[in-house]
Amino acid sequence: MASPGTATVPADQDGVALAEIELCGELIIAASAADGERLSADRIDEVLRVFTDERAVRDL
């Protein structure tokens, strides 16, 4: 029988993997809707919900 500490590791890894897949899907959707050949760094940050401290504070 696995100890309680190790029993939660696979679930956490699964959650991380699912989150990564979801983020990749969001990027694919954004890329397919983009007019240009590539997404700008700002657009990628927007899709992935990555913000600088200044922008996060401004948007609150």
C-alpha positions in Angstrom: 0.0 0.0 0.0 1.4 3.4 -1.0 2.0 6.0 1.7 -0.4 8.9 1.7 2.4 11.3 0.7 3.2 9.5 -2.5 -0.4 8.8 -3.5 -1.0 12.4 -4.4 2.0 12.8 -6.7 0.4 11.3 -9.8 -2.7 13.4 -9.4 -0.6 16.5 -9.2 1.4 15.5 -12.2 -1.9 14.8 -14.1 -3.2 18.2 -13.2 -0.1 19.9 -14.4 -0.1 18.0 -17.7 -3.8 18.8 -18.2 -3.1 22.5 -17.6 -0.2 22.5 -20.1 -2.4 20.8 -22.7 -5.1 23.4 -22.1 -2.6 26.3 -22.5 -1.3 24.8 -25.7 -4.8 24.5 -27.0 -5.4 28.2 -26.2 -2.3 29.1 -28.1 -3.3 27.0 -31.1 -6.7 28.7 -31.2 -5.1 32.1 -30.9 -2.6 31.3 -33.7 -5.3 30.0 -36.0 -7.3 33.2 -35.5 -4.3 35.5 -36.0 -3.9 37.5 -39.2 -0.1 37.4 -39.3 2.4 34.6 -39.5 3.3 34.6 -35.8 1.7 35.7 -32.5 3.4 38.7 -30.9 5.0 38.2 -27.5 2.3 40.5 -26.1 -0.5 38.3 -27.6 1.1 35.2 -26.3 1.2 36.7 -22.8 -2.4 37.7 -23.2 -3.5 34.2 -24.2 -1.5 32.6 -21.4 -2.7 35.3 -18.9 0.9 36.4 -18.1 1.0 40.0 -16.9 3.6 42.3 -15.6 3.0 43.7 -12.1 2.1 47.1 -13.6 -0.5 45.7 -16.0 -2.0 43.4 -13.3 -2.4 46.3 -10.9 -3.9 48.5 -13.7 -6.5 45.9 -14.7 -7.7 45.3 -11.1 
